[in-house]
């Protein structure tokens, strides 16, 4: 992963928005009215914004618990909505870099993992503890990783930068950078796989 310091939620959300606009719409050529409609109607962006807002509330709680109380309550209510209506639950204990792109929000569960920049997550993805065999570790996922529909990534493992996790993969072992992983259990099927076209627009 590219950095180890806490990230500012405001900057990260702006990067998320920029990437979504570029990947889903027409980037800078998108008219302002379409951008406004996108912000108001796009549930994937709402789920990401809820997570970023929760991170901000947690940061404020650490320094000013009383002042942060309204934000914490607002986030709890908002997160309950995204969990029950959008079926997306991203823990505020997760540390996710800028440029998070949810392609489809349904069934996305992310525990307190560490995830890099420009990661793409599709529907029905679970990222969290393995639990079995006493493994309570959480995955660490590098920058520019593409995670396909129905993938499960669990345990104290490392997924290298630029890796691609194919749809339906169940992954509980380390993955080298730029590897293509598939199967149950997940295994490397191709080394030095170029996923740049799958990632689409990325933020610096």
Backbone as a chain_set.jsonl record, in Angstrom:
{"seq": "XXXXXXXXXXXXXXXXXXXXXXXXXXXXXXXXXXXXXXXXXXXXXXXXXXXXXXXXXXXXXXXXXXXXXXXXXXXXXXXXXXXXXXXXXXXXXXXXXXXXXXXXXXXXXXXXXXXXXXXXXXXXXXXXXXXXXXXXXXXXXXXXXXXXXXXXXXXXXXXXXXXXXXXXXXXXXXXXXXXXXXXXXXXXXXXXXXXXXXXXXXXX", "coords": {"N": [[0.835, -1.19, 0.0], [0.339, 2.316, -0.517], [0.598, 4.355, 1.402], [0.85, 5.066, 4.939], [-0.336, 6.708, 6.742], [-3.172, 8.304, 8.343], [-5.996, 9.045, 6.308], [-7.534, 11.936, 4.853], [-10.958, 12.256, 5.023], [-12.498, 14.076, 3.463], [-10.936, 14.801, 1.207], [-10.581, 12.255, 0.133], [-13.21, 11.522, -0.535], [-13.766, 13.39, -2.528], [-11.995, 12.481, -4.466], [-13.11, 9.96, -4.926], [-15.551, 10.727, -6.053], [-14.673, 12.086, -8.359], [-13.531, 9.965, -9.753], [-15.726, 8.268, -10.163], [-17.358, 9.898, -11.763], [-15.723, 10.094, -14.032], [-15.516, 7.418, -14.801], [-18.101, 6.397, -15.054], [-19.719, 8.366, -16.185], [-19.021, 11.007, -18.453], [-16.671, 12.195, -17.656], [-14.91, 15.277, -17.53], [-16.418, 16.359, -19.524], [-18.995, 16.054, -18.849], [-22.129, 17.54, -18.418], [-23.065, 20.048, -15.978], [-25.624, 19.721, -14.871], [-26.08, 17.012, -15.174], [-24.143, 15.977, -13.49], [-25.063, 16.884, -11.019], [-27.501, 15.491, -10.902], [-26.467, 12.925, -10.845], [-25.119, 12.882, -8.357], [-27.31, 13.111, -6.653], [-28.808, 10.832, -7.202], [-27.295, 8.469, -7.468], [-26.777, 5.458, -6.015], [-24.506, 3.959, -5.399], [-22.499, 5.893, -5.064], [-23.626, 7.156, -2.84], [-23.348, 5.172, -0.88], [-20.554, 5.024, -0.633], [-20.053, 7.646, 0.205], [-21.354, 7.604, 2.665], [-19.699, 5.886, 4.11], [-17.298, 7.428, 4.116], [-18.196, 9.666, 5.535], [-18.721, 8.48, 7.995], [-16.109, 7.832, 8.769], [-15.087, 10.392, 9.145], [-16.7, 11.209, 11.309], [-15.776, 9.415, 13.269], [-13.119, 10.28, 13.531], [-13.547, 12.841, 14.57], [-14.785, 12.137, 16.949], [-12.681, 11.091, 18.405], [-11.217, 13.332, 19.128], [-13.018, 15.291, 19.997], [-15.446, 14.326, 21.672], [-18.098, 15.087, 22.535], [-18.907, 17.127, 20.756], [-18.867, 15.644, 18.469], [-20.999, 13.954, 18.659], [-23.612, 14.472, 17.357], [-22.873, 13.962, 14.674], [-22.129, 11.298, 14.789], [-24.551, 10.06, 15.425], [-26.023, 10.766, 13.136], [-24.542, 9.378, 11.208], [-24.967, 6.711, 12.029], [-27.705, 6.406, 11.524], [-27.77, 6.897, 8.756], [-26.059, 4.857, 7.853], [-27.552, 2.652, 8.589], [-29.61, 2.886, 6.78], [-28.217, 2.493, 4.293], [-27.376, -0.104, 4.714], [-29.747, -1.619, 4.951], [-31.371, -0.857, 2.797], [-29.737, -0.441, 0.506], [-28.123, -2.61, 0.811], [-25.415, -2.659, 1.525], [-22.52, -2.592, 3.438], [-20.024, -0.963, 4.834], [-17.492, -0.955, 7.015], [-16.516, 1.555, 9.369], [-14.112, 1.108, 10.482], [-12.539, 0.185, 8.509], [-9.81, 1.109, 6.432], [-9.687, 2.88, 3.727], [-8.327, 3.845, 0.693], [-8.259, 6.817, -1.487], [-10.398, 7.134, -4.4], [-12.143, 4.958, -4.453], [-14.253, 2.7, -6.068], [-17.403, 1.632, -6.387], [-18.964, -0.639, -8.313], [-21.352, -2.001, -8.338], [-23.579, -1.921, -5.759], [-24.939, -3.846, -4.205], [-24.937, -6.278, -1.664], [-22.337, -5.85, -0.745], [-19.881, -6.244, 1.618], [-17.664, -4.986, 3.861], [-15.207, -5.388, 6.183], [-13.037, -4.334, 8.884], [-10.767, -3.749, 7.178], [-7.657, -2.978, 5.441], [-7.316, -1.035, 2.681], [-6.18, -0.1, -0.519], [-5.627, 2.615, -2.9], [-7.817, 3.486, -5.635], [-9.369, 1.143, -5.938], [-11.57, -1.28, -7.271], [-14.754, -2.497, -6.588], [-17.094, -4.979, -7.021], [-20.509, -6.306, -7.019], [-21.853, -8.294, -4.252], [-19.539, -8.873, -2.787], [-17.356, -9.908, -0.222], [-15.245, -8.815, 2.302], [-13.2, -9.534, 4.874], [-12.804, -10.945, 8.208], [-11.433, -14.228, 8.566], [-12.102, -16.095, 10.513], [-12.413, -18.983, 10.974], [-10.198, -21.539, 12.217], [-9.052, -19.939, 14.09], [-8.176, -17.586, 12.938], [-8.25, -14.32, 13.055], [-7.428, -12.215, 11.642], [-7.295, -9.51, 9.223], [-7.773, -8.731, 5.749], [-5.24, -7.103, 3.76], [-5.198, -4.928, 1.22], [-3.777, -3.933, -1.78], [-3.004, -1.007, -3.879], [-4.93, -0.168, -6.836], [-6.447, -2.492, -7.37], [-8.661, -4.877, -8.734], [-11.773, -6.221, -7.994], [-13.869, -8.817, -8.524], [-17.397, -9.715, -9.123], [-19.066, -11.43, -6.473], [-16.796, -12.285, -5.115], [-14.841, -13.466, -2.342], [-12.818, -12.409, 0.215], [-10.696, -13.148, 2.716], [-9.222, -13.207, 6.034], [-5.897, -12.729, 7.468], [-4.325, -11.681, 5.143], [-2.301, -10.593, 2.32], [-2.949, -8.698, -0.51], [-1.483, -8.007, -3.449], [-0.389, -4.963, -5.14], [-2.193, -3.899, -7.989], [-3.397, -6.334, -8.482], [-5.817, -8.775, -9.687], [-8.899, -10.001, -8.875], [-10.815, -12.577, -9.72], [-14.305, -13.085, -10.622], [-16.338, -14.713, -8.221], [-14.268, -15.87, -6.787], [-12.767, -17.395, -3.938], [-10.758, -16.298, -1.58], [-8.003, -16.832, 0.49], [-5.321, -16.605, 0.879], [-2.048, -15.139, 0.404], [-1.521, -12.822, -2.319], [0.483, -12.109, -5.077], [1.752, -8.999, -6.487], [0.07, -7.679, -9.356], [-1.05, -10.065, -10.178], [-3.377, -12.424, -11.571], [-6.129, -13.856, -10.123], [-8.106, -16.735, -9.461], [-10.835, -19.028, -8.781], [-11.873, -21.605, -6.368], [-10.44, -23.022, -3.752], [-8.99, -19.686, -4.083], [-6.439, -19.172, -6.498], [-3.349, -18.312, -8.107], [-3.566, -17.688, -11.484], [-2.499, -16.351, -13.611], [0.455, -14.531, -14.044], [1.75, -11.184, -13.838], [-0.452, -9.688, -14.894], [-2.323, -7.385, -16.74], [-4.468, -5.07, -15.596], [-5.432, -2.56, -16.236], [-7.318, -1.563, -18.089], [-9.651, -2.61, -17.038], [-9.817, -1.293, -14.625], [-10.339, 1.309, -15.384], [-10.675, 4.866, -15.227], [-8.256, 6.291, -13.055], [-7.265, 7.838, -9.95], [-4.749, 10.153, -8.908]], "CA": [[0.0, 0.0, 0.0], [1.167, 3.455, -0.805], [0.866, 5.213, 2.537], [0.49, 4.469, 6.215], [-0.966, 7.707, 7.591], [-4.624, 8.424, 8.191], [-6.37, 9.828, 5.147], [-8.589, 12.91, 5.106], [-12.158, 11.797, 4.331], [-12.993, 15.025, 2.473], [-10.154, 14.617, 0.003], [-10.849, 10.928, -0.408], [-14.53, 11.529, -1.16], [-13.647, 14.139, -3.775], [-11.353, 11.575, -5.415], [-14.116, 8.949, -5.265], [-16.509, 11.358, -6.954], [-13.987, 12.32, -9.636], [-13.357, 8.693, -10.453], [-17.03, 7.792, -10.596], [-17.782, 10.733, -12.886], [-14.916, 9.748, -15.199], [-15.71, 6.026, -15.191], [-19.501, 6.084, -15.349], [-20.242, 9.379, -17.097], [-18.076, 11.436, -19.483], [-15.613, 12.995, -17.072], [-15.032, 16.733, -17.554], [-17.393, 16.764, -20.534], [-20.344, 15.856, -18.32], [-22.775, 18.801, -18.017], [-23.255, 20.207, -14.538], [-26.92, 19.185, -14.433], [-25.948, 15.556, -15.059], [-23.353, 15.718, -12.282], [-25.954, 17.068, -9.873], [-28.422, 14.354, -10.903], [-25.678, 11.76, -10.431], [-24.903, 12.962, -6.906], [-28.577, 12.909, -5.959], [-29.484, 9.566, -7.506], [-26.438, 7.297, -7.569], [-26.704, 4.782, -4.717], [-23.13, 3.552, -5.13], [-21.834, 7.056, -4.489], [-24.173, 7.372, -1.501], [-22.743, 4.196, 0.032], [-19.174, 5.45, -0.398], [-20.118, 8.873, 0.994], [-21.716, 7.212, 4.023], [-18.473, 5.386, 4.738], [-16.383, 8.556, 4.351], [-18.776, 10.484, 6.603], [-18.49, 7.75, 9.237], [-14.702, 8.001, 9.135], [-14.965, 11.751, 9.672], [-17.309, 11.209, 12.639], [-14.87, 8.717, 14.176], [-11.977, 11.157, 13.788], [-13.992, 13.901, 15.466], [-15.063, 11.552, 18.264], [-11.417, 10.894, 19.107], [-10.704, 14.605, 19.64], [-14.088, 16.083, 20.623], [-16.566, 13.377, 21.73], [-19.418, 15.721, 22.663], [-19.207, 17.81, 19.497], [-19.027, 14.645, 17.409], [-22.179, 13.123, 18.896], [-24.618, 14.565, 16.271], [-22.367, 13.306, 13.47], [-22.167, 9.853, 15.02], [-25.953, 9.652, 15.302], [-26.381, 10.878, 11.718], [-23.928, 8.273, 10.464], [-25.645, 5.461, 12.382], [-28.976, 6.372, 10.788], [-27.447, 6.786, 7.331], [-25.512, 3.519, 7.618], [-28.673, 1.714, 8.681], [-30.296, 2.973, 5.485], [-27.431, 1.84, 3.245], [-27.321, -1.54, 4.99], [-31.034, -2.275, 4.743], [-31.948, -0.523, 1.5], [-28.755, -0.673, -0.549], [-27.441, -3.88, 1.094], [-23.976, -2.371, 1.507], [-22.071, -2.266, 4.795], [-18.583, -0.738, 4.872], [-17.151, -0.57, 8.378], [-15.662, 2.728, 9.507], [-12.782, 0.638, 10.884], [-11.771, -0.038, 7.283], [-9.026, 2.25, 5.974], [-9.767, 2.746, 2.278], [-7.726, 4.974, 0.006], [-9.077, 7.569, -2.441], [-10.702, 6.506, -5.682], [-12.949, 3.739, -4.308], [-15.307, 2.648, -7.081], [-18.372, 0.55, -6.284], [-19.663, -0.787, -9.579], [-22.71, -2.382, -7.951], [-23.502, -1.846, -4.3], [-25.683, -4.874, -3.485], [-24.219, -7.389, -1.059], [-20.946, -5.522, -0.442], [-19.586, -6.223, 3.047], [-16.245, -4.736, 4.086], [-14.864, -5.238, 7.594], [-11.995, -3.357, 9.197], [-9.588, -4.044, 6.379], [-6.864, -1.872, 4.902], [-7.495, -1.132, 1.237], [-5.453, 0.976, -1.161], [-6.246, 3.581, -3.807], [-8.316, 3.069, -6.951], [-9.869, -0.239, -5.902], [-12.908, -1.496, -7.821], [-15.48, -3.573, -5.911], [-18.379, -5.302, -7.633], [-21.554, -6.746, -6.094], [-21.747, -9.548, -3.5], [-18.156, -9.062, -2.351], [-17.125, -9.889, 1.22], [-13.845, -8.64, 2.693], [-13.217, -9.496, 6.335], [-12.118, -11.976, 8.975], [-11.63, -15.615, 8.165], [-12.749, -16.66, 11.701], [-12.041, -20.38, 11.197], [-8.812, -21.823, 12.606], [-8.564, -18.882, 14.968], [-7.617, -16.48, 12.165], [-9.077, -13.124, 13.158], [-6.784, -11.161, 10.882], [-8.076, -8.875, 8.155], [-6.973, -8.563, 4.533], [-4.622, -5.844, 3.37], [-5.335, -4.93, -0.237], [-2.976, -2.859, -2.35], [-3.586, -0.055, -4.831], [-5.275, -0.559, -8.211], [-6.922, -3.882, -7.373], [-10.012, -5.088, -9.262], [-12.401, -7.336, -7.283], [-15.037, -9.166, -9.31], [-18.641, -10.078, -8.435], [-19.132, -12.664, -5.706], [-15.515, -12.669, -4.519], [-14.708, -13.453, -0.885], [-11.41, -12.223, 0.582], [-10.752, -13.246, 4.172], [-8.031, -13.562, 6.788], [-4.775, -11.803, 7.513], [-3.555, -11.888, 3.922], [-1.939, -9.405, 1.546], [-3.233, -8.734, -1.943], [-0.531, -7.056, -3.985], [-0.819, -3.873, -6.008], [-2.521, -4.236, -9.362], [-3.939, -7.691, -8.613], [-7.179, -8.92, -10.19], [-9.587, -11.111, -8.225], [-11.906, -12.934, -10.628], [-15.636, -13.307, -10.057], [-16.571, -15.977, -7.535], [-13.062, -16.37, -6.114], [-12.69, -17.43, -2.477], [-9.331, -16.063, -1.402], [-7.536, -16.819, 1.869], [-3.866, -16.664, 0.861], [-1.437, -13.952, -0.188], [-1.513, -12.7, -3.776], [1.533, -11.18, -5.505], [1.343, -7.853, -7.301], [-0.261, -7.844, -10.775], [-1.475, -11.437, -10.462], [-4.79, -12.729, -11.797], [-6.493, -14.936, -9.211], [-9.435, -17.292, -9.717], [-11.093, -20.356, -8.253], [-12.24, -21.885, -4.983], [-9.884, -21.757, -3.227], [-8.34, -18.836, -5.07], [-5.045, -19.447, -6.826], [-2.834, -17.471, -9.186], [-3.651, -18.347, -12.789], [-1.662, -15.593, -14.534], [1.335, -13.526, -13.464], [1.939, -9.95, -14.606], [-1.708, -9.437, -15.608], [-2.579, -5.948, -16.868], [-5.891, -4.8, -15.344], [-5.679, -1.123, -16.35], [-8.589, -1.305, -18.788], [-10.739, -2.952, -16.123], [-9.89, -0.265, -13.583], [-10.827, 2.563, -15.921], [-9.987, 6.083, -14.745], [-7.72, 6.236, -11.701], [-6.867, 9.145, -9.404], [-3.357, 10.178, -8.46]], "C": [[0.872, 1.243, 0.0], [1.449, 4.35, 0.385], [0.339, 4.569, 3.806], [-0.183, 5.46, 7.146], [-2.458, 7.751, 7.341], [-4.947, 9.362, 7.042], [-7.505, 10.785, 5.5], [-9.83, 12.51, 4.317], [-12.642, 12.751, 3.247], [-12.25, 14.853, 1.155], [-10.424, 13.292, -0.659], [-12.197, 10.894, -1.115], [-14.506, 12.291, -2.481], [-13.008, 13.274, -4.856], [-12.312, 10.479, -5.859], [-15.09, 9.507, -6.299], [-15.896, 11.575, -8.336], [-13.871, 11.024, -10.429], [-14.686, 8.15, -10.964], [-17.537, 8.577, -11.806], [-17.045, 10.315, -14.153], [-15.218, 8.347, -15.71], [-17.127, 5.739, -15.662], [-20.11, 7.087, -16.318], [-19.164, 9.736, -18.125], [-17.0, 12.357, -18.935], [-15.906, 14.484, -17.129], [-16.061, 17.222, -18.572], [-18.831, 16.622, -20.047], [-20.958, 17.19, -17.907], [-23.035, 18.837, -16.514], [-24.571, 19.59, -14.072], [-26.869, 17.666, -14.297], [-25.131, 15.173, -13.834], [-24.231, 15.836, -11.039], [-26.935, 15.901, -9.772], [-27.716, 13.082, -10.441], [-25.486, 11.736, -8.919], [-26.186, 12.631, -6.146], [-29.131, 11.498, -6.112], [-28.616, 8.325, -7.453], [-26.223, 6.641, -6.205], [-25.3, 4.32, -4.384], [-22.331, 4.697, -4.51], [-22.332, 7.329, -3.081], [-23.55, 6.424, -0.49], [-21.308, 4.571, 0.37], [-19.157, 6.698, 0.481], [-20.479, 8.571, 2.443], [-20.498, 6.707, 4.771], [-17.524, 6.541, 5.065], [-16.891, 9.445, 5.487], [-18.565, 9.808, 7.959], [-17.055, 7.857, 9.715], [-14.465, 9.393, 9.736], [-15.534, 11.828, 11.08], [-16.409, 10.528, 13.654], [-13.653, 9.573, 14.519], [-12.352, 12.278, 14.751], [-14.245, 13.364, 16.867], [-13.783, 11.387, 19.073], [-10.909, 12.183, 19.737], [-11.751, 15.421, 20.387], [-15.355, 15.24, 20.699], [-17.938, 14.02, 21.779], [-19.825, 16.377, 21.352], [-19.485, 16.818, 18.375], [-20.32, 13.855, 17.522], [-23.248, 13.252, 17.804], [-24.17, 13.864, 14.993], [-22.432, 11.788, 13.601], [-23.585, 9.329, 14.86], [-26.395, 9.694, 13.837], [-25.793, 9.719, 10.913], [-24.614, 6.953, 10.771], [-26.953, 5.318, 11.604], [-28.741, 6.169, 9.293], [-26.94, 5.382, 6.995], [-26.603, 2.453, 7.709], [-29.458, 1.708, 7.367], [-29.521, 2.223, 4.413], [-27.377, 0.333, 3.447], [-28.624, -2.226, 4.603], [-31.64, -2.004, 3.366], [-30.986, -0.854, 0.364], [-27.963, -1.963, -0.356], [-25.924, -3.733, 0.971], [-23.561, -1.947, 2.911], [-20.545, -2.184, 4.796], [-18.233, -0.192, 6.244], [-16.28, 0.678, 8.389], [-14.279, 2.348, 10.03], [-11.921, 0.305, 9.671], [-11.047, 1.25, 6.902], [-8.888, 2.121, 4.46], [-9.245, 4.014, 1.617], [-8.668, 5.669, -0.958], [-9.333, 6.774, -3.718], [-11.445, 5.195, -5.565], [-14.097, 3.785, -5.316], [-16.164, 1.409, -6.844], [-19.118, 0.472, -7.608], [-21.117, -1.185, -9.366], [-22.678, -2.564, -6.442], [-24.046, -3.074, -3.589], [-24.766, -5.979, -2.951], [-22.768, -7.112, -0.739], [-20.773, -5.403, 1.071], [-18.08, -6.065, 3.208], [-16.025, -4.519, 5.569], [-13.729, -4.237, 7.77], [-10.701, -3.583, 8.459], [-8.86, -2.77, 5.966], [-6.823, -2.046, 3.391], [-6.89, 0.096, 0.583], [-6.286, 1.881, -2.048], [-6.787, 2.868, -5.044], [-8.751, 1.603, -6.996], [-11.291, -0.274, -6.451], [-13.537, -2.677, -7.1], [-16.826, -3.759, -6.588], [-19.34, -5.873, -6.579], [-21.218, -8.082, -5.415], [-20.315, -9.891, -3.12], [-18.091, -8.973, -0.826], [-15.633, -9.785, 1.474], [-13.823, -8.54, 4.207], [-12.445, -10.628, 6.973], [-12.418, -13.362, 8.419], [-12.38, -16.389, 9.241], [-12.297, -18.107, 11.957], [-10.55, -20.506, 11.49], [-8.198, -20.699, 13.428], [-7.953, -17.707, 14.249], [-8.573, -15.296, 12.211], [-8.434, -11.94, 12.44], [-7.675, -10.66, 9.766], [-7.189, -8.667, 6.928], [-6.374, -7.165, 4.409], [-4.526, -5.862, 1.85], [-4.633, -3.705, -0.806], [-3.737, -1.942, -3.287], [-3.964, -0.753, -6.137], [-5.674, -2.034, -8.316], [-8.36, -3.926, -7.869], [-10.583, -6.342, -8.62], [-13.745, -7.621, -7.94], [-16.241, -9.581, -8.483], [-18.512, -11.405, -7.685], [-17.831, -13.107, -5.079], [-15.573, -12.569, -2.997], [-13.226, -13.414, -0.547], [-11.344, -12.166, 2.099], [-9.387, -13.581, 4.761], [-6.939, -12.522, 6.693], [-3.847, -11.997, 6.331], [-3.239, -10.556, 3.263], [-2.254, -9.651, 0.082], [-2.403, -7.625, -2.573], [-1.131, -6.027, -4.922], [-1.087, -4.374, -7.42], [-3.06, -5.641, -9.563], [-5.378, -7.651, -9.121], [-7.79, -10.171, -9.585], [-10.83, -11.435, -9.056], [-13.212, -13.166, -9.884], [-15.72, -14.682, -9.404], [-15.384, -16.554, -6.805], [-13.24, -16.35, -4.6], [-11.209, -17.416, -2.121], [-8.961, -15.994, 0.074], [-6.022, -16.991, 1.938], [-3.318, -15.429, 0.156], [-1.449, -14.02, -1.711], [-0.408, -11.73, -4.17], [0.977, -10.048, -6.351], [1.099, -8.277, -8.744], [-0.624, -9.284, -11.141], [-2.975, -11.479, -10.738], [-5.121, -13.973, -10.995], [-7.896, -15.413, -9.531], [-9.574, -18.609, -8.972], [-11.501, -20.394, -6.796], [-11.481, -23.149, -4.55], [-9.131, -20.986, -4.304], [-6.878, -19.186, -5.265], [-4.634, -18.539, -7.982], [-2.886, -18.251, -10.493], [-2.809, -17.62, -13.843], [-0.82, -14.603, -13.738], [1.414, -12.323, -14.398], [0.732, -9.657, -15.501], [-1.994, -7.944, -15.594], [-4.081, -5.675, -16.717], [-6.26, -3.336, -15.552], [-6.999, -0.807, -17.068], [-9.785, -1.618, -17.907], [-10.918, -1.89, -15.049], [-10.523, 1.022, -14.097], [-10.017, 3.735, -15.408], [-9.492, 5.867, -13.322], [-7.308, 7.636, -11.27], [-5.459, 9.039, -8.874], [-3.277, 10.094, -6.952]], "O": [[2.011, 1.215, 0.466], [2.46, 5.052, 0.384], [-0.493, 3.662, 3.771], [-0.57, 5.084, 8.252], [-2.954, 7.312, 6.304], [-4.254, 10.356, 6.828], [-8.34, 10.475, 6.35], [-9.784, 12.428, 3.089], [-13.146, 12.304, 2.217], [-12.876, 14.768, 0.099], [-10.49, 13.21, -1.886], [-12.316, 10.297, -2.185], [-15.153, 11.883, -3.445], [-13.416, 13.317, -6.016], [-12.331, 10.106, -7.032], [-15.411, 8.849, -7.289], [-16.522, 11.283, -9.356], [-14.092, 11.006, -11.64], [-14.76, 7.63, -12.078], [-18.076, 8.001, -12.752], [-17.65, 10.191, -15.217], [-15.182, 8.107, -16.917], [-17.332, 4.928, -16.565], [-20.918, 6.721, -17.171], [-18.467, 8.848, -18.615], [-16.474, 13.203, -19.659], [-17.016, 14.914, -16.814], [-16.524, 18.36, -18.496], [-19.771, 17.016, -20.737], [-20.356, 17.91, -17.111], [-23.201, 17.802, -15.869], [-24.628, 19.0, -12.993], [-27.522, 17.092, -13.426], [-25.4, 14.149, -13.206], [-24.159, 15.01, -10.13], [-27.173, 15.38, -8.682], [-28.299, 12.263, -9.731], [-25.668, 10.701, -8.277], [-26.15, 11.952, -5.119], [-29.852, 11.021, -5.236], [-29.149, 7.217, -7.398], [-25.56, 7.212, -5.339], [-24.927, 4.285, -3.211], [-21.582, 4.498, -3.553], [-21.543, 7.697, -2.21], [-23.255, 6.824, 0.636], [-20.887, 4.453, 1.52], [-18.342, 6.8, 1.398], [-19.961, 9.216, 3.355], [-20.284, 7.058, 5.931], [-17.004, 6.616, 6.178], [-16.104, 9.921, 6.305], [-18.268, 10.473, 8.952], [-16.801, 7.961, 10.915], [-13.732, 9.541, 10.713], [-14.928, 12.442, 11.959], [-16.283, 11.002, 14.783], [-13.207, 9.589, 15.666], [-11.575, 12.626, 15.64], [-13.96, 14.038, 17.857], [-13.8, 11.529, 20.295], [-10.241, 12.142, 20.77], [-11.414, 16.164, 21.309], [-16.255, 15.413, 19.877], [-18.861, 13.54, 21.121], [-20.953, 16.207, 20.889], [-20.241, 17.109, 17.448], [-20.702, 13.158, 16.582], [-23.76, 12.228, 17.353], [-24.981, 13.243, 14.305], [-22.75, 11.084, 12.643], [-23.805, 8.288, 14.24], [-27.057, 8.775, 13.355], [-26.459, 9.151, 10.048], [-24.825, 6.149, 9.863], [-27.268, 4.244, 11.092], [-29.423, 5.373, 8.648], [-27.334, 4.792, 5.989], [-26.569, 1.462, 6.979], [-29.91, 0.661, 6.904], [-30.095, 1.402, 3.697], [-27.338, -0.426, 2.478], [-28.606, -3.295, 3.993], [-32.353, -2.853, 2.83], [-31.375, -1.476, -0.624], [-27.217, -2.372, -1.246], [-25.249, -4.581, 0.387], [-24.168, -1.055, 3.504], [-19.86, -3.206, 4.762], [-18.635, 0.918, 6.595], [-15.414, 0.848, 7.531], [-13.368, 3.177, 10.024], [-10.705, 0.158, 9.795], [-11.596, 2.344, 7.031], [-8.069, 1.343, 3.97], [-9.674, 5.12, 1.946], [-9.761, 5.169, -1.223], [-8.58, 5.864, -4.065], [-11.391, 4.381, -6.488], [-14.82, 4.777, -5.406], [-15.721, 0.283, -7.068], [-19.824, 1.408, -7.984], [-22.002, -0.764, -10.11], [-21.832, -3.289, -5.917], [-23.648, -3.331, -2.453], [-23.939, -6.533, -3.676], [-22.017, -8.052, -0.481], [-21.419, -4.582, 1.722], [-17.309, -6.907, 2.747], [-16.577, -3.589, 6.157], [-13.494, -3.395, 6.904], [-9.636, -3.605, 9.074], [-9.363, -1.656, 6.116], [-6.359, -3.066, 2.882], [-7.066, 1.212, 1.073], [-7.513, 1.903, -1.95], [-6.299, 1.812, -5.445], [-8.52, 0.912, -7.988], [-12.111, 0.59, -6.14], [-12.928, -3.743, -7.007], [-17.605, -2.814, -6.713], [-19.014, -5.914, -5.393], [-20.425, -8.879, -5.918], [-19.924, -11.058, -3.13], [-18.688, -8.085, -0.217], [-14.846, -10.565, 0.936], [-14.356, -7.587, 4.776], [-11.543, -11.203, 6.362], [-13.495, -13.627, 7.884], [-13.204, -17.246, 8.925], [-11.841, -18.416, 13.058], [-9.748, -19.677, 11.059], [-6.979, -20.529, 13.457], [-7.271, -16.895, 14.875], [-9.577, -15.267, 11.5], [-8.855, -10.797, 12.617], [-8.671, -11.288, 9.408], [-5.984, -8.451, 7.062], [-6.936, -6.182, 4.894], [-3.85, -6.712, 1.27], [-4.869, -2.58, -0.365], [-4.947, -2.076, -3.47], [-3.398, -1.786, -6.494], [-5.274, -2.728, -9.25], [-9.184, -3.104, -7.468], [-9.969, -7.408, -8.681], [-14.647, -6.784, -7.921], [-16.125, -9.778, -7.274], [-17.931, -12.368, -8.186], [-17.761, -14.217, -4.551], [-16.257, -11.712, -2.439], [-12.464, -14.283, -0.972], [-11.878, -11.238, 2.707], [-8.522, -14.152, 4.097], [-7.041, -11.557, 5.936], [-2.706, -12.429, 6.497], [-3.825, -9.526, 3.597], [-1.877, -10.674, -0.49], [-2.594, -6.447, -2.271], [-2.239, -6.198, -5.431], [-0.321, -5.163, -7.974], [-3.172, -6.099, -10.7], [-6.066, -6.637, -9.003], [-7.267, -11.271, -9.759], [-11.782, -10.655, -9.088], [-13.224, -13.411, -8.678], [-15.244, -15.678, -9.948], [-15.488, -17.646, -6.245], [-13.797, -15.402, -4.046], [-10.498, -18.398, -2.333], [-9.527, -15.201, 0.826], [-5.497, -17.468, 2.944], [-4.03, -14.759, -0.592], [-1.396, -15.093, -2.311], [-0.363, -10.619, -3.641], [-0.137, -10.134, -6.867], [1.816, -9.117, -9.289], [-0.512, -9.672, -12.304], [-3.741, -10.674, -10.208], [-4.485, -15.015, -11.155], [-8.778, -14.61, -9.836], [-8.585, -19.229, -8.582], [-11.484, -19.386, -6.088], [-11.858, -24.248, -4.955], [-8.693, -21.555, -5.305], [-6.163, -19.464, -4.302], [-5.479, -18.06, -8.739], [-2.321, -19.34, -10.599], [-2.448, -18.214, -14.859], [-1.334, -13.915, -12.857], [1.173, -12.439, -15.599], [0.874, -9.412, -16.699], [-1.914, -7.307, -14.544], [-4.869, -6.009, -17.602], [-7.314, -2.907, -15.082], [-7.709, 0.122, -16.682], [-10.822, -0.964, -18.014], [-12.037, -1.618, -14.615], [-11.169, 1.745, -13.339], [-8.814, 3.615, -15.18], [-10.213, 5.328, -12.482], [-7.038, 8.505, -12.099], [-5.023, 7.972, -8.442], [-2.182, 10.102, -6.39]]}, "num_chains": 1, "name": "protein.A"}
